[in-house]
Amino acid sequence: MKKDNPHYQHSRKRLARIERKCDTILALLRPRAEEKELDRTISLMHLQARRMKAQAIKEAQRFRETFPSRKPRR
């Protein structure tokens, strides 16, 4: 195809536009570092919350064993 051909210019512009759209889509699909960091932070927070819940359950159980709620009958 000759460069002077009007269809060549149109095809080149169209191809460039399609490439820009593809680059935009790929950029949106590519995982970002800050999103990974955010996901990691959320996972760590969930893990810490589960640990704290388990610890609270153990402490509550220990408290119940140490200080029974029912008073002994006389």
C-alpha positions in Angstrom: 0.0 0.0 0.0 1.4 3.4 -0.9 1.6 6.1 1.8 -0.1 8.5 -0.6 -3.2 6.3 -0.6 -6.0 7.9 1.5 -7.1 4.5 2.8 -3.6 4.0 4.2 -3.8 7.1 6.4 -7.3 6.1 7.6 -6.1 2.5 8.4 -3.1 3.9 10.2 -5.2 6.2 12.4 -7.7 3.5 13.0 -5.0 1.0 14.0 -3.4 3.6 16.3 -6.8 4.2 18.0 -7.4 0.5 18.5 -3.9 0.1 20.0 -4.6 3.0 22.4 -7.9 1.3 23.5 -6.1 -2.0 23.9 -3.4 -0.3 26.0 -6.1 1.3 28.2 -7.9 -2.0 28.7 -4.7 -3.8 29.6 -3.7 -1.0 32.0 -7.0 -1.4 33.8 -6.7 -5.2 33.9 -3.1 -5.2 35.2 -2.9 -5.6 38.9 -1.6 -2.5 40.6 0.9 -2.4 43.4 -1.3 -0.3 45.7 -4.3 -2.7 45.2 -2.1 -5.6 46.1 -0.9 -3.7 49.2 -4.5 -2.8 50.1 -5.6 -6.5 49.7 -2.7 -7.6 51.8 -3.5 -5.0 54.5 -7.1 -6.2 54.6 -6.1 -9.8 54.8 -3.8 -9.0 57.7 -6.5 -7.1 59.5 -8.9 -10.1 59.1 -6.2 -12.4 60.5 -5.6 -10.1 63.4 -9.3 -9.9 64.1 -9.7 -13.7 64.1 -6.7 -14.0 66.5 -8.2 -11.4 68.8 -11.6 -13.2 68.8 -9.9 -16.5 69.7 -8.0 -14.8 72.5 -11.2 -13.2 73.8 -13.0 -16.5 73.8 -10.1 -18.1 75.7 -10.0 -15.3 78.3 -13.8 -15.4 78.8 -13.6 -19.1 79.3 -10.7 -18.7 81.8 -12.7 -15.9 83.6 -15.8 -18.2 83.9 -13.7 -21.0 85.3 -12.0 -18.7 87.8 -15.1 -16.8 88.8 -18.2 -19.0 88.5 -21.4 -17.1 88.0 -23.5 -19.4 90.3 -23.1 -18.9 93.9 -22.7 -22.2 95.9 -25.8 -23.3 97.7 -25.8 -23.2 101.5 
